[in-house]
Amino acid sequence: MDHNNMPARGGPPLRKRSFRTMLLATALGASLAVPTLAPMAFGQSQMGAQNLTQQTQQAAPQTLPSLSPIIKKVMPAVVNISVTSKVTDNTPSEDQQAFPGDNGNSIPNFPPSPFDEFLRRFFEQQMPNMQAPPPNAKRVALGSGFIIDPQGYVVTNNHVVGESGTVTVIFQDNTKHPAKIVGRDPKTDLALLKIDTKKPLPYVTWGDSSVANVGDWIIAVGNPFGLGGTVTTGIISARGRDIHSGPFDDFLQLDAPINRGNSGGPTFNMQGQVIGINTAIYSPNGGSVGIGFAIPSNLAKNIITQLREHGKVERGWLGVQIQEVTPDIASSLGLKNDHGALVADVTPDSPAAKAGLKQGDVILSYNGHPVDQLHDLPRLVAETPAGKRVDMTIWRGGKEEQVQANVGQMPSNEQVASNEEGQQASPDRASALGIQLGKLDNRTRQRLGLKGSVKGVVVTNVQQDSPAADLGIEPGDVIVAINQQPVSNPGEAAQKLREAQQSGNKHLLLLLNRHGTNEYIGLSVG
């Protein structure tokens, strides 16, 4: 709630009320009928004035409902997490520790704030004798968590726990309990702790995040800046956010103020159920700018259950490398819409290979669920139990096909398969569409750090004003296939590019290998 725009005590009851407050009142059932107050004409009857006064009194806004009952219900189950670890070379840098709290819950790679240097000088002036920590010094970080079981199971973020030495759970009454780590899952940034207790503890229950809609009111509780239990409120700003923090991103975006130390704390709906775990913020300076992210409860519940039962998470595995379907790629493949997941590579002997999936296939649906965006598929596959047979709809050769795959268990260490080097192609050089092509010989392959399994022709130069340059194709890239047809020497590749251009085909589909990774590129030559 924006307190800066609230009316001063004793002031007008409605005129200075912020738009955000009006929305909150409407969402919670308050009546906000605003009367139209026209100036009274000279000589207007006293009866008319009385009628106007009665209308104004009847239309006066009601008192906003308090969130206190919900907060009193859930607050005892929200705890602070204190983590003590030794200072090492991996300890976050000074700018990451500018504020007390967890060790880095803001999204990296944002521009620095103009106040960074000001804050640095301020702290240097206030603490001129501050020295570097001595060897074997200990570092204390604070985060948040919540109890999900009266036996003492506590949910928090994996990055809050980190490579900790000791973990302490602190209750609202400041009582402290040592905790052990039951399990951690770095890929979803979740961790489960356990504290021993002689009596049942207060706890909160999971809610259904799938029914949480954009615009729904939420309450965030946590330990910002190490201050202790703090409550903020806001709405769900967006769903399904991919912030590139992990392979299974599916965040709820919130506008409730979330700061360092809030990580691991719960996001409640208006029924007091947990629908999210506060995890990250978009911030150029470490403070809240009204864009926070929470792991949805429906994703977290399965992870936490596995951590509790097995101490680790087992995920399904298909064995494909995928990429986004761009409009150019969709046009070159004959797809009407740029949706689905494009298969850029298939791991040998994987469930995908055994199911017959190939490079260039576009996975449109998986086990009855549409794959609208790229990050939908990894999450759906990961949630599938190993051994389950699933149906997939794919786009291949300009039409839809159905395939079935037996989902495997994701390996702990995925190894890249390599084959023996085969016969090398013609040494001729060629060029087409502003791309100069050369032979991929042993010396070039060694210089580029490529394995023998990589076949094709190497890009030696790209004309600056060519379509290839606009797409970011650069020397060192290897063209593996053109329009789903493998190429083996520069002359062949150049001929295929010219033929495609002369045939009137405005969109080409190139399979590139860059630094050992396959990637499809849609090249427009119209």
TORPAKOL-252514 format. One record per residue (C-alpha): residue in one letter; x, y, z. Coordinates in nm, 4 decimals, decimal comma. Layout:
BEGIN
> A | X | Y | Z;
...
This chain:
BEGIN
> M | 0,0000 | 0,0000 | 0,0000;
> D | 0,1398 | 0,3345 | -0,0982;
> H | 0,1475 | 0,5295 | 0,2295;
> N | 0,2916 | 0,8362 | 0,0604;
> N | -0,0405 | 0,8943 | -0,1172;
> M | -0,2670 | 0,8252 | 0,1804;
> P | -0,4691 | 1,1187 | 0,3208;
> A | -0,3354 | 1,2900 | 0,6292;
> R | -0,5184 | 1,2198 | 0,9560;
> G | -0,8228 | 1,4446 | 0,9757;
> G | -0,8038 | 1,5342 | 0,6066;
> P | -1,0559 | 1,4673 | 0,3301;
> P | -1,1652 | 1,1048 | 0,3425;
> L | -1,1554 | 1,0314 | -0,0283;
> R | -0,9951 | 1,2942 | -0,2489;
> K | -0,6348 | 1,2044 | -0,1660;
> R | -0,6976 | 0,8329 | -0,1512;
> S | -0,4634 | 0,6644 | -0,3992;
> F | -0,5856 | 0,4601 | -0,6936;
> R | -0,4130 | 0,1556 | -0,5430;
> T | -0,6130 | 0,1989 | -0,2196;
> M | -0,9365 | 0,2254 | -0,4165;
> L | -0,8524 | -0,0994 | -0,5962;
> L | -0,7796 | -0,2721 | -0,2665;
> A | -1,1076 | -0,1547 | -0,1180;
> T | -1,2989 | -0,2742 | -0,4218;
> A | -1,1237 | -0,6122 | -0,4174;
> L | -1,2076 | -0,6650 | -0,0507;
> G | -1,5732 | -0,5760 | -0,0895;
> A | -1,5820 | -0,2145 | 0,0277;
> S | -1,8312 | 0,0219 | -0,1378;
> L | -1,6629 | 0,3180 | -0,3013;
> A | -1,9492 | 0,5134 | -0,4571;
> V | -1,8147 | 0,8595 | -0,5303;
> P | -2,0834 | 1,1298 | -0,5368;
> T | -2,0885 | 1,4035 | -0,7984;
> L | -2,0664 | 1,7314 | -0,6070;
> A | -2,1875 | 2,0205 | -0,8244;
> P | -2,1626 | 2,3770 | -0,6855;
> M | -2,4836 | 2,4932 | -0,5171;
> A | -2,6585 | 2,7739 | -0,7069;
> F | -2,7395 | 3,0998 | -0,5260;
> G | -3,0873 | 3,0856 | -0,3779;
> Q | -3,1123 | 2,7030 | -0,3859;
> S | -3,3762 | 2,5760 | -0,1440;
> Q | -3,2792 | 2,4384 | 0,1937;
> M | -3,4595 | 2,1156 | 0,1020;
> G | -3,2275 | 2,0663 | -0,1958;
> A | -2,9248 | 2,1189 | 0,0261;
> Q | -3,0568 | 1,8624 | 0,2765;
> N | -3,1150 | 1,6084 | -0,0037;
> L | -2,7604 | 1,6628 | -0,1285;
> T | -2,6252 | 1,6148 | 0,2247;
> Q | -2,8203 | 1,2909 | 0,2657;
> Q | -2,6918 | 1,1597 | -0,0678;
> T | -2,3355 | 1,2424 | 0,0311;
> Q | -2,3715 | 1,0661 | 0,3663;
> Q | -2,5250 | 0,7572 | 0,2042;
> A | -2,2487 | 0,7401 | -0,0558;
> A | -1,9630 | 0,7836 | 0,1957;
> P | -1,6961 | 0,5101 | 0,1609;
> Q | -1,6902 | 0,2303 | 0,4152;
> T | -1,3886 | 0,1462 | 0,6291;
> L | -1,1343 | -0,0774 | 0,4562;
> P | -1,1305 | -0,4351 | 0,5870;
> S | -0,8215 | -0,5234 | 0,7887;
> L | -0,5768 | -0,7928 | 0,6851;
> S | -0,4901 | -0,8479 | 1,0484;
> P | -0,6956 | -1,1717 | 1,0919;
> I | -0,5098 | -1,3403 | 0,8052;
> I | -0,1722 | -1,2187 | 0,9253;
> K | -0,2357 | -1,3316 | 1,2836;
> K | -0,3256 | -1,6745 | 1,1482;
> V | -0,0137 | -1,7263 | 0,9339;
> M | 0,2558 | -1,5185 | 1,1049;
> P | 0,3536 | -1,7756 | 1,3747;
> A | 0,4505 | -2,0236 | 1,0991;
> V | 0,6813 | -1,7779 | 0,9186;
> V | 1,0396 | -1,7970 | 1,0449;
> N | 1,3748 | -1,6330 | 0,9930;
> I | 1,6686 | -1,8371 | 0,8649;
> S | 2,0158 | -1,7568 | 0,9961;
> V | 2,3016 | -1,9186 | 0,8057;
> T | 2,6617 | -1,9140 | 0,9273;
> S | 2,9420 | -2,0044 | 0,6900;
> K | 3,3130 | -1,9430 | 0,6581;
> V | 3,4358 | -1,6530 | 0,4463;
> T | 3,6001 | -1,7933 | 0,1330;
> D | 3,7125 | -1,6642 | -0,2028;
> N | 3,3592 | -1,7332 | -0,3245;
> T | 3,2039 | -1,4988 | -0,0702;
> P | 2,9914 | -1,2371 | -0,2511;
> S | 3,1640 | -0,9152 | -0,3379;
> E | 3,1239 | -0,5913 | -0,1454;
> D | 2,8466 | -0,4568 | -0,3651;
> Q | 2,6522 | -0,7796 | -0,3143;
> Q | 2,6804 | -0,7314 | 0,0639;
> A | 2,5805 | -0,3651 | 0,0668;
> F | 2,2648 | -0,4583 | 0,2540;
> P | 2,2210 | -0,7356 | 0,5133;
> G | 2,0108 | -1,0254 | 0,3984;
> D | 2,0381 | -1,3333 | 0,1842;
> N | 2,3328 | -1,3833 | -0,0462;
> G | 2,2015 | -1,2500 | -0,3719;
> N | 1,8312 | -1,2728 | -0,4443;
> S | 1,8342 | -1,0086 | -0,7154;
> I | 1,8710 | -1,0899 | -1,0831;
> P | 2,2295 | -1,0221 | -1,2009;
> N | 2,3597 | -0,8271 | -1,4980;
> F | 2,1611 | -0,5097 | -1,4445;
> P | 2,3206 | -0,1642 | -1,4741;
> P | 2,4639 | -0,0159 | -1,1537;
> S | 2,2708 | 0,2438 | -0,9619;
> P | 2,3949 | 0,6051 | -0,9564;
> F | 2,3731 | 0,5843 | -0,5766;
> D | 2,6219 | 0,2949 | -0,5495;
> E | 2,9252 | 0,5199 | -0,5180;
> F | 2,7390 | 0,7457 | -0,2739;
> L | 2,6540 | 0,4500 | -0,0510;
> R | 3,0079 | 0,3195 | -0,0681;
> R | 3,1510 | 0,6543 | 0,0472;
> F | 2,8857 | 0,6800 | 0,3194;
> F | 2,9808 | 0,3434 | 0,4686;
> E | 3,3516 | 0,4253 | 0,4416;
> Q | 3,2950 | 0,7497 | 0,6330;
> Q | 3,0828 | 0,5830 | 0,8987;
> M | 3,3199 | 0,2862 | 0,9392;
> P | 3,6671 | 0,4186 | 0,8525;
> N | 3,8423 | 0,1481 | 1,0538;
> M | 3,6624 | -0,1389 | 0,8837;
> Q | 3,9175 | -0,3992 | 0,7716;
> A | 3,9063 | -0,7116 | 0,5614;
> P | 3,7830 | -1,0182 | 0,7505;
> P | 4,0579 | -1,2305 | 0,9071;
> P | 4,1264 | -1,5861 | 0,7871;
> N | 3,8599 | -1,8429 | 0,8876;
> A | 3,6177 | -1,5605 | 0,9669;
> K | 3,2499 | -1,6464 | 0,9693;
> R | 2,9778 | -1,4812 | 0,7665;
> V | 2,6145 | -1,4653 | 0,8754;
> A | 2,3332 | -1,4313 | 0,6200;
> L | 1,9631 | -1,3954 | 0,6918;
> G | 1,6689 | -1,5188 | 0,4930;
> S | 1,3129 | -1,6385 | 0,5428;
> G | 1,1173 | -1,9631 | 0,5530;
> F | 0,7888 | -2,1160 | 0,6636;
> I | 0,6757 | -2,4296 | 0,8468;
> I | 0,4644 | -2,6738 | 0,6445;
> D | 0,4278 | -2,9493 | 0,9042;
> P | 0,3769 | -2,9467 | 1,2838;
> Q | 0,6715 | -3,1884 | 1,3116;
> G | 0,9095 | -2,9081 | 1,2150;
> Y | 0,9672 | -2,9184 | 0,8366;
> V | 1,0669 | -2,5746 | 0,7048;
> V | 1,0723 | -2,4616 | 0,3387;
> T | 1,3165 | -2,1983 | 0,2163;
> N | 1,5320 | -2,1149 | -0,0881;
> N | 1,8398 | -2,3150 | -0,1761;
> H | 2,0424 | -1,9968 | -0,2226;
> V | 1,9518 | -1,8916 | 0,1333;
> V | 2,1018 | -2,2118 | 0,2719;
> G | 2,3950 | -2,2173 | 0,0296;
> E | 2,7066 | -2,4091 | 0,1310;
> S | 2,6300 | -2,3346 | 0,4924;
> G | 2,8089 | -2,4463 | 0,8044;
> T | 2,5174 | -2,4127 | 1,0458;
> V | 2,1533 | -2,3203 | 0,9964;
> T | 1,9349 | -2,1726 | 1,2715;
> V | 1,5588 | -2,1223 | 1,2543;
> I | 1,4363 | -1,8191 | 1,4515;
> F | 1,0701 | -1,7909 | 1,5510;
> Q | 0,8661 | -1,4755 | 1,5926;
> D | 0,9221 | -1,4834 | 1,9700;
> N | 1,2994 | -1,4896 | 1,9025;
> T | 1,3428 | -1,8518 | 2,0142;
> K | 1,6124 | -2,0281 | 1,8140;
> H | 1,6323 | -2,3886 | 1,6940;
> P | 1,9217 | -2,5571 | 1,5130;
> A | 1,8144 | -2,7076 | 1,1816;
> K | 1,9462 | -2,9788 | 0,9546;
> I | 1,9200 | -2,9743 | 0,5779;
> V | 1,6903 | -3,2538 | 0,4589;
> G | 1,7469 | -3,1859 | 0,0904;
> R | 1,8258 | -2,9197 | -0,1674;
> D | 1,7338 | -2,8657 | -0,5311;
> P | 1,9473 | -2,5989 | -0,7014;
> K | 1,7551 | -2,6243 | -1,0302;
> T | 1,4382 | -2,4864 | -0,8701;
> D | 1,6172 | -2,3013 | -0,5863;
> L | 1,4295 | -2,4881 | -0,3117;
> A | 1,5497 | -2,6421 | 0,0140;
> L | 1,3842 | -2,8313 | 0,2997;
> L | 1,4987 | -2,8021 | 0,6620;
> K | 1,4020 | -2,9967 | 0,9753;
> I | 1,4045 | -2,8813 | 1,3354;
> D | 1,3444 | -3,1032 | 1,6373;
> T | 1,0648 | -3,0035 | 1,8706;
> K | 0,8796 | -3,1579 | 2,1640;
> K | 0,5467 | -2,9988 | 2,0786;
> P | 0,3517 | -2,9459 | 1,7547;
> L | 0,4466 | -2,6288 | 1,5738;
> P | 0,2212 | -2,3795 | 1,3947;
> Y | 0,2200 | -2,4396 | 1,0208;
> V | 0,0673 | -2,3149 | 0,6972;
> T | -0,0900 | -2,5079 | 0,4102;
> W | -0,0289 | -2,5062 | 0,0370;
> G | -0,2713 | -2,3336 | -0,1960;
> D | -0,3401 | -2,3930 | -0,5645;
> S | -0,1249 | -2,1529 | -0,7656;
> S | -0,2941 | -2,2543 | -1,0913;
> V | -0,6110 | -2,0655 | -0,9917;
> A | -0,4188 | -1,7514 | -0,8921;
> N | -0,4911 | -1,4900 | -1,1581;
> V | -0,3245 | -1,1676 | -1,2596;
> G | -0,4765 | -0,8971 | -1,0432;
> D | -0,5405 | -1,1208 | -0,7406;
> W | -0,4307 | -0,9740 | -0,4096;
> I | -0,1430 | -1,1430 | -0,2257;
> I | 0,0463 | -1,1004 | 0,1018;
> A | 0,4238 | -1,1472 | 0,1248;
> V | 0,5859 | -1,2198 | 0,4611;
> G | 0,9576 | -1,2375 | 0,5296;
> N | 1,2685 | -1,0943 | 0,6901;
> P | 1,3830 | -0,8001 | 0,4732;
> F | 1,7197 | -0,6486 | 0,5638;
> G | 1,7279 | -0,8654 | 0,8776;
> L | 1,4580 | -0,6553 | 1,0463;
> G | 1,2414 | -0,9535 | 1,1434;
> G | 0,8910 | -1,0565 | 1,0430;
> T | 0,7564 | -0,8010 | 0,7957;
> V | 0,4348 | -0,8005 | 0,5927;
> T | 0,3799 | -0,6383 | 0,2539;
> T | 0,0887 | -0,6633 | 0,0147;
> G | 0,0310 | -0,6288 | -0,3573;
> I | -0,1102 | -0,8123 | -0,6565;
> I | 0,0008 | -1,0790 | -0,9007;
> S | 0,1412 | -0,8812 | -1,1931;
> A | 0,2061 | -1,1699 | -1,4331;
> R | 0,2297 | -1,5472 | -1,4550;
> G | 0,4727 | -1,7872 | -1,6200;
> R | 0,7745 | -1,5562 | -1,6094;
> D | 1,1042 | -1,6996 | -1,7355;
> I | 1,3907 | -1,5009 | -1,5810;
> H | 1,6599 | -1,7450 | -1,7016;
> S | 1,7599 | -1,8467 | -1,3503;
> G | 1,7107 | -2,2171 | -1,4186;
> P | 1,5714 | -2,4713 | -1,6649;
> F | 1,2287 | -2,4860 | -1,4999;
> D | 1,1434 | -2,1174 | -1,4580;
> D | 0,7707 | -2,0558 | -1,4214;
> F | 0,7572 | -1,7644 | -1,1776;
> L | 0,4691 | -1,5588 | -1,0473;
> Q | 0,5539 | -1,1892 | -1,0803;
> L | 0,4465 | -0,9767 | -0,7828;
> D | 0,4410 | -0,6049 | -0,7113;
> A | 0,4459 | -0,6475 | -0,3314;
> P | 0,7674 | -0,4888 | -0,1968;
> I | 1,0255 | -0,7681 | -0,1647;
> N | 1,3823 | -0,6963 | -0,0590;
> R | 1,6985 | -0,8789 | 0,0392;
> G | 1,6159 | -1,1226 | 0,3158;
> N | 1,2656 | -1,1940 | 0,1852;
> S | 1,3995 | -1,4927 | -0,0083;
> G | 1,2395 | -1,8168 | 0,1046;
> G | 0,9418 | -1,6422 | 0,2598;
> P | 0,5846 | -1,7312 | 0,1640;
> T | 0,3389 | -1,5550 | -0,0635;
> F | -0,0174 | -1,5968 | 0,0664;
> N | -0,3515 | -1,5631 | -0,1064;
> M | -0,6411 | -1,3967 | 0,0718;
> Q | -0,7378 | -1,7296 | 0,2302;
> G | -0,4026 | -1,7552 | 0,4080;
> Q | -0,2690 | -2,0344 | 0,1839;
> V | 0,0831 | -2,0432 | 0,0404;
> I | 0,0734 | -1,9965 | -0,3371;
> G | 0,4384 | -1,9000 | -0,3853;
> I | 0,7882 | -1,8811 | -0,2389;
> N | 0,9571 | -1,5398 | -0,2733;
> T | 1,2804 | -1,6011 | -0,4622;
> A | 1,4123 | -1,3119 | -0,6708;
> I | 1,3710 | -0,9444 | -0,7426;
> Y | 1,4378 | -0,7289 | -1,0470;
> S | 1,6540 | -0,4560 | -0,9034;
> P | 1,9382 | -0,2354 | -1,0267;
> N | 2,0415 | -0,1483 | -0,6712;
> G | 1,9428 | -0,4398 | -0,4465;
> G | 1,6191 | -0,2775 | -0,3253;
> S | 1,2605 | -0,3373 | -0,4271;
> V | 1,1349 | -0,1601 | -0,7383;
> G | 0,8011 | -0,3413 | -0,7367;
> I | 0,9006 | -0,6420 | -0,9488;
> G | 0,9447 | -0,9605 | -0,7492;
> F | 0,9252 | -1,3267 | -0,8418;
> A | 0,7864 | -1,6242 | -0,6512;
> I | 0,8055 | -1,9975 | -0,7245;
> P | 0,4462 | -2,1225 | -0,7750;
> S | 0,3218 | -2,3579 | -0,5039;
> N | 0,2164 | -2,6217 | -0,7569;
> L | 0,5771 | -2,6488 | -0,8755;
> A | 0,7186 | -2,6407 | -0,5229;
> K | 0,4868 | -2,9025 | -0,3684;
> N | 0,6199 | -3,1919 | -0,5757;
> I | 0,9823 | -3,0869 | -0,5208;
> I | 0,9387 | -3,0535 | -0,1440;
> T | 0,7611 | -3,3911 | -0,1234;
> Q | 1,0521 | -3,5625 | -0,3004;
> L | 1,3084 | -3,3874 | -0,0803;
> R | 1,1200 | -3,5020 | 0,2277;
> E | 1,0870 | -3,8638 | 0,1120;
> H | 1,4170 | -3,9168 | -0,0728;
> G | 1,6426 | -3,6220 | 0,0118;
> K | 1,6794 | -3,5504 | -0,3604;
> V | 1,4683 | -3,4861 | -0,6699;
> E | 1,4235 | -3,7383 | -0,9503;
> R | 1,3150 | -3,5934 | -1,2846;
> G | 1,2039 | -3,7258 | -1,6166;
> W | 1,4435 | -3,7074 | -1,9102;
> L | 1,3809 | -3,7024 | -2,2840;
> G | 1,7291 | -3,6319 | -2,4200;
> V | 1,6739 | -3,3424 | -2,6603;
> Q | 1,8322 | -3,0031 | -2,6986;
> I | 1,5635 | -2,7514 | -2,7872;
> Q | 1,5382 | -2,3902 | -2,8929;
> E | 1,2742 | -2,1271 | -2,9579;
> V | 1,0720 | -2,1240 | -3,2790;
> T | 1,1170 | -1,7755 | -3,4258;
> P | 0,8836 | -1,6345 | -3,6950;
> D | 1,1501 | -1,6930 | -3,9615;
> I | 1,2003 | -2,0521 | -3,8497;
> A | 0,8239 | -2,1082 | -3,8414;
> S | 0,7918 | -1,9750 | -4,1976;
> S | 1,0737 | -2,1952 | -4,3247;
> L | 0,9095 | -2,5018 | -4,1690;
> G | 0,5593 | -2,4154 | -4,2900;
> L | 0,4216 | -2,3561 | -3,9402;
> K | 0,1378 | -2,1060 | -3,9115;
> N | 0,2365 | -1,9924 | -3,5599;
> D | 0,5756 | -1,9567 | -3,3928;
> H | 0,5007 | -2,1916 | -3,1042;
> G | 0,6438 | -2,5223 | -2,9874;
> A | 0,9993 | -2,6380 | -2,9119;
> L | 1,2404 | -2,6941 | -3,2002;
> V | 1,4670 | -2,9977 | -3,1589;
> A | 1,8229 | -2,8791 | -3,2270;
> D | 1,9940 | -3,2027 | -3,1206;
> V | 1,9063 | -3,5517 | -2,9992;
> T | 2,1238 | -3,7401 | -2,7502;
> P | 2,2195 | -4,0854 | -2,8826;
> D | 2,0494 | -4,3796 | -2,7048;
> S | 1,8181 | -4,1377 | -2,5231;
> P | 1,4396 | -4,1836 | -2,4901;
> A | 1,3970 | -3,9241 | -2,7661;
> A | 1,6324 | -4,1115 | -3,0013;
> K | 1,4542 | -4,4409 | -2,9343;
> A | 1,1195 | -4,2702 | -3,0020;
> G | 1,2469 | -4,1548 | -3,3424;
> L | 1,2719 | -3,7809 | -3,2754;
> K | 1,5037 | -3,6028 | -3,5180;
> Q | 1,6773 | -3,2714 | -3,5571;
> G | 1,4331 | -3,0180 | -3,7011;
> D | 1,1234 | -3,1697 | -3,5406;
> V | 0,9022 | -2,9222 | -3,3578;
> I | 0,7335 | -3,0601 | -3,0462;
> L | 0,3852 | -2,9050 | -3,0355;
> S | 0,2327 | -3,0984 | -2,7450;
> Y | 0,3548 | -3,3320 | -2,4727;
> N | 0,1387 | -3,5815 | -2,2856;
> G | -0,1753 | -3,3877 | -2,3740;
> H | -0,0324 | -3,0464 | -2,2763;
> P | 0,0333 | -2,7839 | -2,5459;
> V | 0,3893 | -2,6552 | -2,5720;
> D | 0,3190 | -2,2877 | -2,6305;
> Q | 0,6548 | -2,1565 | -2,5139;
> L | 1,0029 | -2,3018 | -2,5095;
> H | 1,0278 | -2,3379 | -2,1308;
> D | 0,7020 | -2,5344 | -2,1114;
> L | 0,8640 | -2,8568 | -2,2355;
> P | 1,1505 | -2,8942 | -1,9804;
> R | 0,9076 | -2,8427 | -1,6937;
> L | 0,6547 | -3,0921 | -1,8314;
> V | 0,9222 | -3,3560 | -1,8943;
> A | 1,0832 | -3,3053 | -1,5533;
> E | 0,7488 | -3,3588 | -1,3789;
> T | 0,6936 | -3,6913 | -1,5612;
> P | 0,7845 | -4,0070 | -1,3636;
> A | 1,0625 | -4,2155 | -1,5168;
> G | 0,9265 | -4,5116 | -1,7128;
> K | 0,5999 | -4,3452 | -1,8134;
> R | 0,4991 | -4,3650 | -2,1800;
> V | 0,3881 | -4,0297 | -2,3211;
> D | 0,2338 | -3,9155 | -2,6485;
> M | 0,3787 | -3,6207 | -2,8362;
> T | 0,2548 | -3,4238 | -3,1347;
> I | 0,5388 | -3,3077 | -3,3565;
> W | 0,5693 | -3,1055 | -3,6770;
> R | 0,7805 | -3,2822 | -3,9384;
> G | 0,7966 | -3,2406 | -4,3147;
> G | 0,5155 | -2,9866 | -4,3227;
> K | 0,2590 | -3,1902 | -4,1301;
> E | 0,1728 | -3,3109 | -3,7806;
> E | 0,2776 | -3,6569 | -3,6653;
> Q | 0,2292 | -3,8550 | -3,3443;
> V | 0,5180 | -4,0218 | -3,1612;
> Q | 0,5463 | -4,2025 | -2,8290;
> A | 0,8391 | -4,2062 | -2,5907;
> N | 0,9248 | -4,3882 | -2,2703;
> V | 1,0508 | -4,1151 | -2,0387;
> G | 1,3821 | -4,1949 | -1,8712;
> Q | 1,5386 | -4,0696 | -1,5492;
> M | 1,7536 | -3,7606 | -1,5824;
> P | 2,1227 | -3,8566 | -1,5448;
> S | 2,3155 | -3,6850 | -1,2697;
> N | 2,6005 | -3,6080 | -1,5120;
> E | 2,5016 | -3,5897 | -1,8751;
> Q | 2,7893 | -3,6855 | -2,1048;
> V | 2,8161 | -3,5582 | -2,4609;
> A | 2,8556 | -3,8478 | -2,7059;
> S | 3,1365 | -3,8318 | -2,9571;
> N | 3,2120 | -4,0358 | -3,2674;
> E | 3,5288 | -4,1039 | -3,4605;
> E | 3,6218 | -3,8501 | -3,7223;
> G | 3,5118 | -3,9493 | -4,0696;
> Q | 3,6328 | -3,8610 | -4,4151;
> Q | 3,6851 | -3,4937 | -4,4743;
> A | 3,5131 | -3,3073 | -4,7550;
> S | 3,6415 | -3,1191 | -5,0513;
> P | 3,8902 | -2,8416 | -4,9623;
> D | 3,7294 | -2,5973 | -5,2055;
> R | 3,6147 | -2,2629 | -5,0786;
> A | 3,2878 | -2,1036 | -5,1853;
> S | 3,0567 | -1,8155 | -5,1031;
> A | 2,6868 | -1,7339 | -5,1270;
> L | 2,4473 | -1,4813 | -4,9742;
> G | 2,7398 | -1,2886 | -4,8292;
> I | 2,8787 | -1,5933 | -4,6466;
> Q | 3,2247 | -1,7305 | -4,7259;
> L | 3,2577 | -2,1016 | -4,6516;
> G | 3,5622 | -2,3210 | -4,5958;
> K | 3,6530 | -2,6816 | -4,5299;
> L | 3,6143 | -2,8140 | -4,1755;
> D | 3,9477 | -2,9981 | -4,1581;
> N | 4,1278 | -3,1405 | -3,8575;
> R | 4,3264 | -2,8234 | -3,7948;
> T | 4,0153 | -2,6021 | -3,8095;
> R | 3,8216 | -2,8407 | -3,5864;
> Q | 4,1019 | -2,8374 | -3,3289;
> R | 4,1273 | -2,4581 | -3,3420;
> L | 3,7515 | -2,4248 | -3,2833;
> G | 3,7526 | -2,6876 | -3,0082;
> L | 3,5028 | -2,9094 | -3,1905;
> K | 3,4644 | -3,2846 | -3,1524;
> G | 3,4846 | -3,5262 | -3,4427;
> S | 3,1101 | -3,5767 | -3,4401;
> V | 3,0562 | -3,2230 | -3,5738;
> K | 3,0200 | -3,2278 | -3,9524;
> G | 2,9570 | -2,9526 | -4,2047;
> V | 3,1329 | -2,6453 | -4,3434;
> V | 3,2881 | -2,3607 | -4,1489;
> V | 3,1995 | -1,9934 | -4,1956;
> T | 3,5218 | -1,8048 | -4,2677;
> N | 3,3801 | -1,4582 | -4,3316;
> V | 3,0448 | -1,2759 | -4,3305;
> Q | 2,9683 | -0,9667 | -4,5376;
> Q | 2,8712 | -0,6816 | -4,3071;
> D | 2,5478 | -0,5802 | -4,4813;
> S | 2,4244 | -0,9346 | -4,5498;
> P | 2,1191 | -1,1025 | -4,3907;
> A | 2,3539 | -1,3512 | -4,2239;
> A | 2,5362 | -1,0680 | -4,0460;
> D | 2,2055 | -0,9270 | -3,9229;
> L | 2,1289 | -1,2639 | -3,7616;
> G | 2,4640 | -1,2764 | -3,5836;
> I | 2,6246 | -1,5497 | -3,7948;
> E | 2,9992 | -1,5088 | -3,7514;
> P | 3,3282 | -1,6694 | -3,8552;
> G | 3,3827 | -1,9973 | -3,6746;
> D | 3,0206 | -2,1069 | -3,6965;
> V | 2,9723 | -2,4430 | -3,8664;
> I | 2,6786 | -2,4904 | -4,1049;
> V | 2,5643 | -2,8474 | -4,0475;
> A | 2,2487 | -2,8541 | -4,2610;
> I | 2,0471 | -2,6303 | -4,4940;
> N | 1,6712 | -2,6799 | -4,5031;
> Q | 1,7087 | -3,0087 | -4,3124;
> Q | 1,9668 | -3,1437 | -4,5641;
> P | 2,3206 | -3,2082 | -4,4331;
> V | 2,6091 | -3,0391 | -4,6153;
> S | 2,9551 | -3,1912 | -4,6453;
> N | 3,1685 | -2,9420 | -4,8410;
> P | 3,1728 | -2,5671 | -4,9133;
> G | 3,0780 | -2,5994 | -5,2802;
> E | 2,7737 | -2,8110 | -5,1974;
> A | 2,6619 | -2,5716 | -4,9229;
> A | 2,6988 | -2,2639 | -5,1463;
> Q | 2,5053 | -2,4363 | -5,4241;
> K | 2,2163 | -2,5183 | -5,1873;
> L | 2,2064 | -2,1553 | -5,0693;
> R | 2,1964 | -2,0253 | -5,4296;
> E | 1,9314 | -2,2754 | -5,5352;
> A | 1,7113 | -2,1813 | -5,2432;
> Q | 1,7443 | -1,8122 | -5,3291;
> Q | 1,6761 | -1,8661 | -5,7014;
> S | 1,3726 | -2,0848 | -5,6320;
> G | 1,1996 | -1,7917 | -5,4631;
> N | 1,2179 | -1,9437 | -5,1164;
> K | 1,2332 | -1,6388 | -4,8896;
> H | 1,3125 | -1,8344 | -4,5736;
> L | 1,6016 | -2,0746 | -4,5192;
> L | 1,6531 | -2,2961 | -4,2165;
> L | 2,0190 | -2,3328 | -4,1206;
> L | 2,1457 | -2,5741 | -3,8563;
> L | 2,4570 | -2,4167 | -3,7033;
> N | 2,7072 | -2,5571 | -3,4568;
> R | 2,8602 | -2,2857 | -3,2428;
> H | 3,1216 | -2,3850 | -2,9851;
> G | 2,9911 | -2,7410 | -2,9884;
> T | 2,6216 | -2,6542 | -2,9501;
> N | 2,3654 | -2,6995 | -3,2274;
> E | 2,1228 | -2,4176 | -3,2998;
> Y | 1,8718 | -2,3517 | -3,5768;
> I | 1,8673 | -2,0113 | -3,7490;
> G | 1,5911 | -1,8831 | -3,9740;
> L | 1,7535 | -1,6855 | -4,2557;
> S | 1,5321 | -1,4470 | -4,4543;
> V | 1,6614 | -1,3793 | -4,8087;
> G | 1,3517 | -1,2096 | -4,9500;
